[in-house]
Amino acid sequence: MLRKLLKLSSVTCAAFLVTSCPRNPSPAGNKEDLAGTWQFAVRSDCAGLGILQDRLILHGSGQMEQHVRFQSGRSYDSSTEHWSFDPPKKVDLNQILLPLATQPGGYAYQDKLRAVLNVQFSNPPEIAVATGNNCRYVRVSPDAGD
């Protein structure tokens, strides 16, 4: 009897582990995971960019907002852009002011451009600004105010 119980427990436990393992992400699920408010994380590779705050808001409808504040006092606000999910791990931002390199006076952004960026579905999810550095947007809230 005890042996049957242990065998049943092992099978139940194995079934639970198999069903609870992460599956290949579905495009719809990942788009939902991307919607929300993202904050630019000022880490070592981007510490000299002169950024006080850079916030992306990705709405579930595909609308995108960006709000940037610089140490110089300059600011940039846009609420008319769009984004889409490019499976399995990319986000397509149609127009974004992207932090790329330090420039004189601390102004570190290029003109608005289309960017297709890599997404890391970690906890919390992150959007990589460029390969080879640690500059990232980190999702701080799944709520985009929709």
N, C-alpha and C positions, 0 to 999 in steps of 0.2 A: 504494500500500500504506500509506504513512504517513498519507495523507488518510483512508483507511478506519479506521485505528487511532485517529486523533484523533476521528473521528465516533463510533466505538464508545465511546471513553472519555467523550465529552461526554454521550452517552445514558445510560451507566452512572452517571455522576456525577449527572445530573439525576434519574434514578430513585431513587438513594440519598437525595438531598435531599428528594424528595417523600415517600418512605416514612419518613424520620426526623423530619419536621416534627411539632410537637405537634398532636394531633387534639383534637376536642371531647372533653372528659373524660366518661367513663362514670360513672354513679352508683356502681357497685361499686368502680371504681378510685379514685374520690375518697374513698369511705368508708375504704378501705384507707390512703389518703394521710393521713387525719385521725387514725387510731388512733396512739397513742403518748403521749409525755410532752411537755407544753407548759409553758413558763415565762413568767410575766408579765414583760415587758420594761419596766423603769422608765426611761422616756424623759422629755423635757422637759415634756410636757403632764401627766404623772402623777408627777412627782418629789416633789410635796408631799403625796402620799396616805398617807405613813407606812407603806409596805409594805416589809418585808424580803424576803419571798418569797411568791409565789402560784403554785402548781403544779397544773395540771390533768392528769389521766391519763385518756385516752379509750381504753377497752378495745375491741377488735374486736367483742366480744359486745354492745356498746351500753351497758355499765356505765361510769359516770364517777366519778372521785374528784377532790376538791379539797382542797388543803392550803395554808393561808394563815398566815403569820407576820407580825405587825405590829411596828413599832418600839416600840410601847407595851408589848410583852411578851404581848399577847393572841394567841390562835391560834384557828383554825377548821379542823376536819377532818371530811370527809364521804366516805363510800365507798359510799353506797347510791343515788346518783342515776343518771340515764340520759341518753344523748345519741343523736341520729340525724342523718344527712346529709340535707339538703334541697337537692336539685340545682337549679341547677348550682353555686352557690357560697355556700351557707349551712349553718350547723351549728345544730341545735336542741338546746339544753341545758335539760332539764326543770326543774332547780333549781340555781341557781348564786349564790354570793355575789359580786356584781359590783362592781368598782371604778368609781365614778361621779363623785364630787366630794369635795373636801377638806371635812372637818367639824372642829369643835373637838376638840383632843386628838389629831389625826391619824387618827382612825377614819374610813375613807373608803368603807366598803362599806354598801350598803343590805341590807335583809332579803333572804333567798333569793328568787329569782324565776325565772320561765321567761324565757329569752333566746334569740332567733334572731339570730345574729351572722354578719357577712360573713366569708368566708374568701378569702384571697389565696393562690393556689397558686403561690407563688414558691419560691425556694430560699434559706433554708428557708421552708416555709409559715407564714402568719400568720393569726391570728383577730383582727379588729378589735373593740375593746371599744365604741367609739362613732364615729360619723361625724364627721369634722372635727378629730380629734386623733390623736396618734401613740401612744396607749396600745394595746398589742398583746400577745397571747399568741403566742409563737414556739415552734414545735416543735423541741425539743432532742434528741429521740430517737424513732425509729419503734417502739421497744420499749415496750410498756405492761405488761410483766411477765406477759403471758398464757401 
